[in-house]
Amino acid sequence: MRCLWKGLVLSKLTTLEVVKCKRLTHVFTCSMIVSLVQLKVLKIVSCEELEQIIARDNDDENDQILLGDHLRSLCFPDLCEIEIRECNKLESLFPVAMASGLPKLQTLRVSEASQLLGVFGQDDRASPVNVEKEMVLPNLNELSLEQLSSIVYFSFGCCDFLFPRLEKLKFHQCPKLTTKFATTPDGSMSAQSEVPEVAEDSSINREWTRNKGWKEDGDSCL
């Protein structure tokens, strides 16, 4: 099984858990996304062949990646929770231009994905001009990145992210991560992508909470 369904309209679907679908290469197509207006929870676990979460509708072709012109029209307006685990062929979750289509996202957890390069990637055919310099996930409360041996960036290219309501940040065993996470003067957490080298302490287990600040390897908060 390379995909879960074709041609279905799932306008009332609120929770989707995909577990141990070993031959699955993608979960959704572009045409399906427009009907998923009530999806709140998305969990994908142990899908060994998963290469994309969203593919073009002509998924039997090699060029499955989303066309840049379509990115802004795709969104999950009610999606609150995303968990991705043990999907070792996945290189990114979504194209960066889709971040603006996640206004209610509260929890984002990604772990044990050995080929993941970034949470948000870039469509090869999407123009960088069409991507905002700064993207905001306005309701993100928890961000966790764990055991991601290849991850280099949170977001591809020069796009920075702002998380004004983030309460908890955790990244463990991400030795190649170059994105710098830092608080802004108003207390928001930011992910700054334009960092020329591996970010300081990226290989260390680090956690941050709004109330206590940074904590490393079980030490007291900084």
BADRENSE-713525 format. One record per residue: residue in three letters; x, y, z of N, C-alpha, C in turn. Coordinates in nm, 3 decimals. Example, Ala and Ser with C-alpha at 12.3 -4.5 7.8 and 13.67 -1.06 7.14 Angstrom:
{pt "ALA" {1.319 -0.569 0.780} {1.230 -0.450 0.780} {1.320 -0.330 0.780}}
{pt "SER" {1.285 -0.225 0.708} {1.367 -0.106 0.714} {1.290 0.003 0.787}}
//
This chain:
{pt "MET" {0.083 -0.119 0.000} {0.000 0.000 0.000} {0.087 0.125 0.000}}
{pt "ARG" {0.077 0.207 -0.106} {0.158 0.327 -0.118} {0.086 0.450 -0.066}}
{pt "CYS" {-0.047 0.448 -0.065} {-0.126 0.559 -0.012} {-0.246 0.502 0.061}}
{pt "LEU" {-0.306 0.583 0.149} {-0.415 0.534 0.232} {-0.547 0.530 0.158}}
{pt "TRP" {-0.570 0.627 0.072} {-0.698 0.636 0.003} {-0.684 0.723 -0.120}}
{pt "LYS" {-0.782 0.710 -0.208} {-0.786 0.795 -0.327} {-0.930 0.841 -0.350}}
{pt "GLY" {-0.947 0.970 -0.370} {-1.078 1.022 -0.408} {-1.179 1.036 -0.296}}
{pt "LEU" {-1.140 1.013 -0.171} {-1.234 1.025 -0.061} {-1.242 1.168 -0.011}}
{pt "VAL" {-1.360 1.208 0.033} {-1.380 1.338 0.097} {-1.398 1.312 0.246}}
{pt "LEU" {-1.306 1.366 0.326} {-1.303 1.333 0.469} {-1.327 1.459 0.552}}
{pt "SER" {-1.435 1.528 0.523} {-1.459 1.658 0.586} {-1.489 1.650 0.735}}
{pt "LYS" {-1.527 1.531 0.786} {-1.560 1.518 0.928} {-1.451 1.447 1.008}}
{pt "LEU" {-1.342 1.414 0.943} {-1.232 1.346 1.012} {-1.163 1.441 1.109}}
{pt "THR" {-1.151 1.400 1.236} {-1.087 1.484 1.337} {-0.954 1.428 1.386}}
{pt "THR" {-0.938 1.296 1.384} {-0.815 1.233 1.431} {-0.768 1.129 1.331}}
{pt "LEU" {-0.640 1.133 1.298} {-0.583 1.033 1.208} {-0.454 0.981 1.268}}
{pt "GLU" {-0.448 0.850 1.294} {-0.328 0.784 1.342} {-0.288 0.677 1.241}}
{pt "VAL" {-0.168 0.689 1.189} {-0.116 0.595 1.090} {0.003 0.524 1.154}}
{pt "VAL" {-0.010 0.394 1.177} {0.091 0.319 1.252} {0.132 0.192 1.176}}
{pt "LYS" {0.262 0.177 1.156} {0.320 0.056 1.097} {0.262 0.022 0.959}}
{pt "CYS" {0.246 0.124 0.877} {0.211 0.101 0.736} {0.344 0.102 0.660}}
{pt "LYS" {0.406 -0.012 0.652} {0.546 -0.022 0.613} {0.574 0.016 0.468}}
{pt "ARG" {0.475 0.008 0.379} {0.498 0.041 0.239} {0.438 0.176 0.199}}
{pt "LEU" {0.382 0.244 0.294} {0.318 0.373 0.266} {0.423 0.477 0.227}}
{pt "THR" {0.403 0.544 0.113} {0.497 0.646 0.069} {0.448 0.788 0.097}}
{pt "HIS" {0.317 0.806 0.109} {0.262 0.936 0.145} {0.126 0.916 0.210}}
{pt "VAL" {0.079 1.018 0.282} {-0.047 1.008 0.355} {-0.160 1.078 0.280}}
{pt "PHE" {-0.134 1.199 0.233} {-0.237 1.278 0.165} {-0.192 1.317 0.026}}
{pt "THR" {-0.289 1.359 -0.056} {-0.259 1.428 -0.181} {-0.314 1.570 -0.170}}
{pt "CYS" {-0.272 1.655 -0.263} {-0.316 1.795 -0.261} {-0.467 1.809 -0.260}}
{pt "SER" {-0.534 1.729 -0.342} {-0.679 1.742 -0.355} {-0.752 1.703 -0.228}}
{pt "MET" {-0.691 1.617 -0.146} {-0.754 1.574 -0.021} {-0.748 1.681 0.086}}
{pt "ILE" {-0.641 1.761 0.086} {-0.616 1.854 0.195} {-0.731 1.953 0.213}}
{pt "VAL" {-0.789 1.995 0.102} {-0.893 2.098 0.112} {-1.016 2.050 0.187}}
{pt "SER" {-1.034 1.918 0.199} {-1.151 1.865 0.270} {-1.125 1.838 0.417}}
{pt "LEU" {-0.999 1.847 0.461} {-0.964 1.810 0.598} {-0.976 1.930 0.693}}
{pt "VAL" {-1.086 1.998 0.687} {-1.102 2.122 0.763} {-1.124 2.098 0.912}}
{pt "GLN" {-1.159 1.975 0.953} {-1.183 1.947 1.094} {-1.074 1.860 1.157}}
{pt "LEU" {-0.971 1.828 1.081} {-0.864 1.744 1.136} {-0.793 1.816 1.250}}
{pt "LYS" {-0.788 1.752 1.368} {-0.727 1.811 1.486} {-0.598 1.741 1.529}}
{pt "VAL" {-0.590 1.610 1.507} {-0.475 1.533 1.552} {-0.422 1.449 1.437}}
{pt "LEU" {-0.290 1.457 1.415} {-0.224 1.376 1.312} {-0.104 1.306 1.375}}
{pt "LYS" {-0.107 1.173 1.378} {0.004 1.095 1.431} {0.047 0.992 1.327}}
{pt "ILE" {0.176 0.988 1.298} {0.231 0.893 1.202} {0.350 0.825 1.269}}
{pt "VAL" {0.343 0.694 1.283} {0.444 0.620 1.359} {0.488 0.495 1.281}}
{pt "SER" {0.617 0.473 1.274} {0.675 0.350 1.219} {0.627 0.321 1.077}}
{pt "CYS" {0.640 0.420 0.991} {0.610 0.402 0.848} {0.743 0.410 0.773}}
{pt "GLU" {0.802 0.295 0.747} {0.940 0.286 0.702} {0.965 0.348 0.565}}
{pt "GLU" {0.867 0.345 0.477} {0.886 0.394 0.340} {0.827 0.534 0.318}}
{pt "LEU" {0.776 0.596 0.421} {0.712 0.727 0.406} {0.813 0.832 0.362}}
{pt "GLU" {0.789 0.893 0.247} {0.877 0.995 0.193} {0.818 1.135 0.204}}
{pt "GLN" {0.686 1.144 0.203} {0.616 1.272 0.210} {0.487 1.254 0.288}}
{pt "ILE" {0.447 1.357 0.358} {0.314 1.355 0.419} {0.210 1.394 0.315}}
{pt "ILE" {0.243 1.493 0.232} {0.152 1.537 0.126} {0.222 1.524 -0.008}}
{pt "ALA" {0.158 1.456 -0.102} {0.213 1.440 -0.237} {0.119 1.500 -0.339}}
{pt "ARG" {0.171 1.527 -0.457} {0.086 1.570 -0.567} {-0.010 1.458 -0.604}}
{pt "ASP" {-0.117 1.494 -0.671} {-0.219 1.394 -0.705} {-0.169 1.291 -0.804}}
{pt "ASN" {-0.077 1.326 -0.892} {-0.020 1.227 -0.982} {0.095 1.156 -0.912}}
{pt "ASP" {0.061 1.089 -0.802} {0.162 1.032 -0.712} {0.237 0.915 -0.771}}
{pt "ASP" {0.197 0.865 -0.888} {0.270 0.755 -0.948} {0.393 0.804 -1.023}}
{pt "GLU" {0.407 0.935 -1.036} {0.522 0.991 -1.104} {0.632 1.019 -1.002}}
{pt "ASN" {0.752 1.045 -1.055} {0.864 1.070 -0.966} {0.859 1.209 -0.903}}
{pt "ASP" {0.797 1.306 -0.975} {0.796 1.443 -0.924} {0.672 1.466 -0.839}}
{pt "GLN" {0.670 1.407 -0.720} {0.553 1.413 -0.634} {0.545 1.540 -0.551}}
{pt "ILE" {0.653 1.613 -0.541} {0.657 1.725 -0.447} {0.557 1.832 -0.489}}
{pt "LEU" {0.499 1.898 -0.392} {0.397 2.000 -0.418} {0.449 2.114 -0.503}}
{pt "LEU" {0.367 2.160 -0.596} {0.399 2.278 -0.673} {0.387 2.402 -0.586}}
{pt "GLY" {0.483 2.492 -0.598} {0.484 2.611 -0.514} {0.359 2.694 -0.524}}
{pt "ASP" {0.299 2.703 -0.643} {0.180 2.786 -0.661} {0.062 2.737 -0.579}}
{pt "HIS" {0.062 2.611 -0.538} {-0.051 2.555 -0.466} {-0.034 2.560 -0.314}}
{pt "LEU" {0.086 2.591 -0.268} {0.116 2.576 -0.126} {0.028 2.662 -0.036}}
{pt "ARG" {0.008 2.785 -0.075} {-0.064 2.878 0.012} {-0.212 2.844 0.023}}
{pt "SER" {-0.264 2.768 -0.072} {-0.406 2.732 -0.067} {-0.429 2.608 0.018}}
{pt "LEU" {-0.321 2.543 0.062} {-0.333 2.421 0.141} {-0.318 2.454 0.289}}
{pt "CYS" {-0.406 2.399 0.371} {-0.394 2.428 0.513} {-0.474 2.326 0.594}}
{pt "PHE" {-0.441 2.319 0.723} {-0.514 2.240 0.821} {-0.565 2.340 0.925}}
{pt "PRO" {-0.678 2.404 0.904} {-0.719 2.516 0.989} {-0.746 2.479 1.134}}
{pt "ASP" {-0.778 2.351 1.164} {-0.809 2.311 1.301} {-0.703 2.219 1.362}}
{pt "LEU" {-0.597 2.190 1.290} {-0.497 2.094 1.339} {-0.428 2.147 1.463}}
{pt "CYS" {-0.435 2.069 1.572} {-0.379 2.110 1.702} {-0.253 2.031 1.740}}
{pt "GLU" {-0.244 1.907 1.694} {-0.134 1.820 1.739} {-0.077 1.740 1.623}}
{pt "ILE" {0.056 1.741 1.612} {0.128 1.660 1.513} {0.234 1.580 1.586}}
{pt "GLU" {0.235 1.449 1.563} {0.341 1.364 1.616} {0.392 1.273 1.505}}
{pt "ILE" {0.522 1.279 1.479} {0.586 1.195 1.377} {0.699 1.119 1.445}}
{pt "ARG" {0.698 0.986 1.430} {0.800 0.905 1.496} {0.836 0.784 1.410}}
{pt "GLU" {0.966 0.755 1.403} {1.017 0.636 1.333} {0.973 0.631 1.187}}
{pt "CYS" {0.996 0.742 1.118} {0.971 0.749 0.973} {1.103 0.789 0.908}}
{pt "ASN" {1.186 0.691 0.877} {1.326 0.716 0.846} {1.355 0.760 0.703}}
{pt "LYS" {1.255 0.766 0.616} {1.278 0.818 0.481} {1.221 0.959 0.463}}
{pt "LEU" {1.158 1.010 0.564} {1.097 1.142 0.558} {1.205 1.250 0.573}}
{pt "GLU" {1.210 1.345 0.479} {1.310 1.451 0.485} {1.256 1.581 0.542}}
{pt "SER" {1.126 1.602 0.534} {1.062 1.717 0.597} {0.914 1.686 0.614}}
{pt "LEU" {0.848 1.763 0.700} {0.705 1.739 0.723} {0.620 1.808 0.617}}
{pt "PHE" {0.643 1.939 0.600} {0.565 2.018 0.506} {0.655 2.121 0.439}}
{pt "PRO" {0.618 2.170 0.321} {0.688 2.286 0.264} {0.669 2.407 0.355}}
{pt "VAL" {0.771 2.492 0.362} {0.767 2.604 0.456} {0.650 2.698 0.430}}
{pt "ALA" {0.608 2.711 0.305} {0.496 2.801 0.275} {0.365 2.756 0.337}}
{pt "MET" {0.357 2.629 0.379} {0.235 2.579 0.441} {0.224 2.614 0.588}}
{pt "ALA" {0.330 2.667 0.647} {0.327 2.697 0.790} {0.216 2.794 0.825}}
{pt "SER" {0.185 2.885 0.734} {0.078 2.981 0.761} {-0.059 2.915 0.763}}
{pt "GLY" {-0.066 2.790 0.719} {-0.192 2.715 0.721} {-0.209 2.630 0.844}}
{pt "LEU" {-0.133 2.659 0.950} {-0.142 2.584 1.076} {-0.170 2.680 1.192}}
{pt "PRO" {-0.277 2.756 1.185} {-0.299 2.862 1.285} {-0.330 2.812 1.425}}
{pt "LYS" {-0.379 2.688 1.439} {-0.417 2.638 1.571} {-0.321 2.532 1.626}}
{pt "LEU" {-0.211 2.508 1.556} {-0.118 2.405 1.601} {-0.063 2.437 1.739}}
{pt "GLN" {-0.078 2.342 1.833} {-0.034 2.361 1.970} {0.084 2.271 2.008}}
{pt "THR" {0.086 2.150 1.954} {0.189 2.053 1.991} {0.252 1.995 1.865}}
{pt "LEU" {0.386 1.997 1.860} {0.460 1.941 1.748} {0.574 1.857 1.802}}
{pt "ARG" {0.566 1.725 1.780} {0.669 1.634 1.828} {0.721 1.551 1.711}}
{pt "VAL" {0.853 1.551 1.694} {0.916 1.473 1.588} {1.034 1.398 1.649}}
{pt "SER" {1.042 1.267 1.625} {1.150 1.189 1.684} {1.185 1.068 1.598}}
{pt "GLU" {1.309 1.024 1.611} {1.359 0.900 1.550} {1.329 0.893 1.400}}
{pt "ALA" {1.367 1.000 1.331} {1.354 1.004 1.185} {1.494 1.034 1.130}}
{pt "SER" {1.566 0.932 1.091} {1.710 0.943 1.067} {1.747 1.027 0.945}}
{pt "GLN" {1.656 1.042 0.848} {1.688 1.119 0.727} {1.623 1.258 0.727}}
{pt "LEU" {1.555 1.294 0.834} {1.488 1.423 0.839} {1.591 1.536 0.837}}
{pt "LEU" {1.577 1.627 0.740} {1.667 1.742 0.729} {1.610 1.866 0.797}}
{pt "GLY" {1.478 1.876 0.798} {1.414 1.991 0.861} {1.267 1.965 0.883}}
{pt "VAL" {1.208 2.039 0.975} {1.064 2.025 1.000} {0.987 2.080 0.881}}
{pt "PHE" {1.025 2.199 0.837} {0.965 2.259 0.717} {1.069 2.263 0.607}}
{pt "GLY" {1.036 2.205 0.492} {1.127 2.200 0.379} {1.087 2.297 0.270}}
{pt "GLN" {1.155 2.286 0.155} {1.131 2.376 0.043} {1.103 2.296 -0.082}}
{pt "ASP" {0.994 2.328 -0.151} {0.967 2.270 -0.281} {1.070 2.323 -0.380}}
{pt "ASP" {1.134 2.233 -0.454} {1.238 2.274 -0.549} {1.188 2.375 -0.651}}
{pt "ARG" {1.059 2.373 -0.681} {1.005 2.462 -0.783} {0.934 2.583 -0.725}}
{pt "ALA" {0.936 2.598 -0.595} {0.873 2.716 -0.532} {0.972 2.831 -0.527}}
{pt "SER" {0.928 2.949 -0.563} {1.015 3.066 -0.562} {1.036 3.116 -0.420}}
{pt "PRO" {1.162 3.139 -0.378} {1.187 3.192 -0.244} {1.119 3.326 -0.221}}
{pt "VAL" {1.091 3.400 -0.330} {1.026 3.529 -0.317} {0.886 3.515 -0.259}}
{pt "ASN" {0.825 3.398 -0.282} {0.688 3.377 -0.237} {0.678 3.329 -0.093}}
{pt "VAL" {0.792 3.315 -0.026} {0.794 3.269 0.112} {0.826 3.387 0.203}}
{pt "GLU" {0.748 3.404 0.307} {0.770 3.514 0.400} {0.905 3.501 0.469}}
{pt "LYS" {0.966 3.615 0.500} {1.093 3.617 0.571} {1.076 3.561 0.712}}
{pt "GLU" {0.963 3.589 0.774} {0.935 3.537 0.908} {0.796 3.475 0.911}}
{pt "MET" {0.789 3.352 0.959} {0.663 3.282 0.972} {0.628 3.272 1.120}}
{pt "VAL" {0.500 3.268 1.151} {0.455 3.262 1.289} {0.364 3.141 1.308}}
{pt "LEU" {0.392 3.063 1.412} {0.299 2.959 1.458} {0.236 3.015 1.585}}
{pt "PRO" {0.124 3.084 1.573} {0.074 3.169 1.681} {0.031 3.097 1.807}}
{pt "ASN" {-0.005 2.969 1.797} {-0.056 2.897 1.914} {0.030 2.778 1.955}}
{pt "LEU" {0.148 2.764 1.896} {0.233 2.651 1.933} {0.275 2.661 2.078}}
{pt "ASN" {0.246 2.557 2.154} {0.273 2.553 2.298} {0.391 2.463 2.332}}
{pt "GLU" {0.407 2.354 2.255} {0.514 2.257 2.282} {0.581 2.215 2.152}}
{pt "LEU" {0.715 2.219 2.151} {0.794 2.175 2.036} {0.901 2.080 2.086}}
{pt "SER" {0.903 1.958 2.031} {0.998 1.856 2.074} {1.064 1.792 1.952}}
{pt "LEU" {1.198 1.795 1.947} {1.277 1.733 1.842} {1.375 1.638 1.908}}
{pt "GLU" {1.363 1.508 1.881} {1.446 1.410 1.952} {1.500 1.303 1.858}}
{pt "GLN" {1.626 1.269 1.878} {1.692 1.161 1.805} {1.677 1.179 1.654}}
{pt "LEU" {1.718 1.296 1.609} {1.713 1.330 1.466} {1.857 1.352 1.420}}
{pt "SER" {1.922 1.247 1.377} {2.066 1.250 1.351} {2.105 1.334 1.230}}
{pt "SER" {2.011 1.361 1.139} {2.044 1.436 1.017} {1.984 1.576 1.012}}
{pt "ILE" {1.903 1.612 1.109} {1.834 1.740 1.100} {1.934 1.856 1.103}}
{pt "VAL" {1.918 1.947 1.006} {2.008 2.061 0.993} {1.937 2.191 1.030}}
{pt "TYR" {1.809 2.200 0.998} {1.736 2.325 1.019} {1.594 2.297 1.065}}
{pt "PHE" {1.535 2.393 1.133} {1.392 2.385 1.161} {1.315 2.416 1.035}}
{pt "SER" {1.360 2.518 0.962} {1.296 2.559 0.837} {1.401 2.583 0.731}}
{pt "PHE" {1.374 2.538 0.609} {1.466 2.553 0.498} {1.489 2.700 0.463}}
{pt "GLY" {1.612 2.734 0.425} {1.641 2.866 0.371} {1.650 2.974 0.476}}
{pt "CYS" {1.609 3.095 0.438} {1.629 3.212 0.524} {1.504 3.248 0.603}}
{pt "CYS" {1.408 3.159 0.609} {1.283 3.188 0.679} {1.298 3.160 0.829}}
{pt "ASP" {1.278 3.262 0.910} {1.279 3.246 1.055} {1.137 3.220 1.105}}
{pt "PHE" {1.128 3.158 1.223} {0.997 3.129 1.282} {0.986 3.196 1.418}}
{pt "LEU" {0.864 3.233 1.451} {0.835 3.293 1.581} {0.723 3.214 1.647}}
{pt "PHE" {0.744 3.184 1.776} {0.645 3.108 1.854} {0.604 3.191 1.976}}
{pt "PRO" {0.509 3.280 1.963} {0.477 3.373 2.072} {0.418 3.308 2.196}}
{pt "ARG" {0.359 3.188 2.184} {0.296 3.124 2.299} {0.366 2.995 2.342}}
{pt "LEU" {0.485 2.973 2.294} {0.556 2.850 2.330} {0.585 2.847 2.479}}
{pt "GLU" {0.554 2.732 2.541} {0.580 2.712 2.683} {0.692 2.611 2.707}}
{pt "LYS" {0.710 2.518 2.612} {0.810 2.413 2.632} {0.879 2.379 2.501}}
{pt "LEU" {1.012 2.379 2.504} {1.095 2.343 2.388} {1.195 2.237 2.432}}
{pt "LYS" {1.208 2.133 2.351} {1.304 2.026 2.383} {1.372 1.980 2.256}}
{pt "PHE" {1.506 1.974 2.255} {1.574 1.905 2.147} {1.687 1.820 2.204}}
{pt "HIS" {1.679 1.691 2.173} {1.772 1.590 2.222} {1.836 1.518 2.103}}
{pt "GLN" {1.965 1.502 2.106} {2.039 1.425 2.006} {2.009 1.472 1.864}}
{pt "CYS" {2.035 1.600 1.843} {2.024 1.661 1.709} {2.160 1.725 1.677}}
{pt "PRO" {2.263 1.644 1.649} {2.401 1.694 1.643} {2.433 1.788 1.528}}
{pt "LYS" {2.352 1.790 1.422} {2.381 1.873 1.305} {2.295 1.999 1.298}}
{pt "LEU" {2.213 2.020 1.395} {2.118 2.131 1.392} {2.189 2.266 1.390}}
{pt "THR" {2.157 2.350 1.290} {2.217 2.483 1.281} {2.122 2.593 1.326}}
{pt "THR" {1.994 2.564 1.333} {1.897 2.665 1.375} {1.923 2.708 1.519}}
{pt "LYS" {1.921 2.837 1.541} {1.940 2.890 1.676} {1.805 2.925 1.736}}
{pt "PHE" {1.776 2.869 1.852} {1.654 2.900 1.925} {1.688 3.002 2.034}}
{pt "ALA" {1.616 3.112 2.035} {1.644 3.218 2.132} {1.517 3.296 2.160}}
{pt "THR" {1.512 3.354 2.279} {1.395 3.434 2.315} {1.410 3.577 2.262}}
{pt "THR" {1.298 3.636 2.228} {1.295 3.774 2.181} {1.270 3.867 2.300}}
{pt "PRO" {1.287 3.997 2.282} {1.265 4.090 2.394} {1.127 4.081 2.457}}
{pt "ASP" {1.026 4.041 2.380} {0.891 4.032 2.438} {0.861 3.895 2.498}}
{pt "GLY" {0.965 3.807 2.502} {0.948 3.677 2.566} {0.908 3.564 2.474}}
{pt "SER" {0.889 3.592 2.346} {0.857 3.486 2.251} {0.981 3.404 2.220}}
{pt "MET" {0.962 3.280 2.178} {1.073 3.198 2.131} {1.083 3.211 1.980}}
{pt "SER" {1.207 3.218 1.929} {1.228 3.228 1.786} {1.322 3.118 1.738}}
{pt "ALA" {1.307 3.079 1.612} {1.396 2.984 1.546} {1.462 3.058 1.431}}
{pt "GLN" {1.591 3.085 1.445} {1.664 3.166 1.349} {1.745 3.075 1.257}}
{pt "SER" {1.713 3.079 1.128} {1.768 2.982 1.033} {1.902 3.022 0.974}}
{pt "GLU" {1.933 3.150 0.967} {2.056 3.194 0.902} {2.175 3.184 0.998}}
{pt "VAL" {2.214 3.062 1.026} {2.329 3.034 1.112} {2.429 2.954 1.030}}
{pt "PRO" {2.554 3.001 1.010} {2.647 2.937 0.919} {2.707 2.806 0.967}}
{pt "GLU" {2.693 2.775 1.092} {2.753 2.653 1.144} {2.661 2.591 1.247}}
{pt "VAL" {2.699 2.472 1.292} {2.617 2.402 1.390} {2.598 2.490 1.513}}
{pt "ALA" {2.474 2.504 1.554} {2.443 2.591 1.667} {2.510 2.541 1.794}}
{pt "GLU" {2.548 2.632 1.879} {2.611 2.598 2.006} {2.522 2.505 2.087}}
{pt "ASP" {2.584 2.397 2.137} {2.515 2.302 2.223} {2.404 2.224 2.153}}
{pt "SER" {2.405 2.219 2.019} {2.297 2.149 1.950} {2.300 1.999 1.975}}
{pt "SER" {2.417 1.943 2.008} {2.425 1.800 2.033} {2.391 1.764 2.177}}
{pt "ILE" {2.376 1.866 2.261} {2.345 1.844 2.402} {2.193 1.835 2.418}}
{pt "ASN" {2.151 1.754 2.512} {2.008 1.749 2.543} {1.969 1.878 2.614}}
{pt "ARG" {1.886 1.957 2.548} {1.848 2.087 2.604} {1.697 2.099 2.610}}
{pt "GLU" {1.652 2.165 2.713} {1.510 2.193 2.728} {1.493 2.337 2.774}}
{pt "TRP" {1.381 2.395 2.734} {1.348 2.531 2.775} {1.202 2.537 2.812}}
{pt "THR" {1.174 2.605 2.921} {1.036 2.635 2.957} {1.025 2.785 2.982}}
{pt "ARG" {0.909 2.838 2.960} {0.891 2.982 2.975} {0.919 3.029 3.118}}
{pt "ASN" {0.885 2.947 3.215} {0.901 2.987 3.355} {1.042 2.969 3.408}}
{pt "LYS" {1.115 2.867 3.357} {1.244 2.833 3.417} {1.364 2.853 3.325}}
{pt "GLY" {1.341 2.882 3.198} {1.452 2.903 3.108} {1.514 2.773 3.060}}
{pt "TRP" {1.645 2.778 3.027} {1.715 2.663 2.969} {1.762 2.564 3.074}}
{pt "LYS" {1.761 2.437 3.036} {1.810 2.329 3.120} {1.884 2.231 3.031}}
{pt "GLU" {2.003 2.186 3.076} {2.084 2.095 2.997} {2.118 1.970 3.075}}
{pt "ASP" {2.093 1.853 3.012} {2.138 1.724 3.066} {2.109 1.706 3.214}}
{pt "GLY" {1.993 1.748 3.257} {1.954 1.726 3.396} {2.009 1.828 3.493}}
{pt "ASP" {2.085 1.929 3.443} {2.136 2.033 3.531} {2.024 2.125 3.574}}
{pt "SER" {2.054 2.209 3.670} {1.955 2.308 3.711} {1.937 2.410 3.599}}
{pt "CYS" {1.825 2.479 3.598} {1.794 2.574 3.491} {1.894 2.689 3.491}}
{pt "LEU" {1.928 2.733 3.369} {2.024 2.842 3.354} {1.958 2.976 3.382}}
//
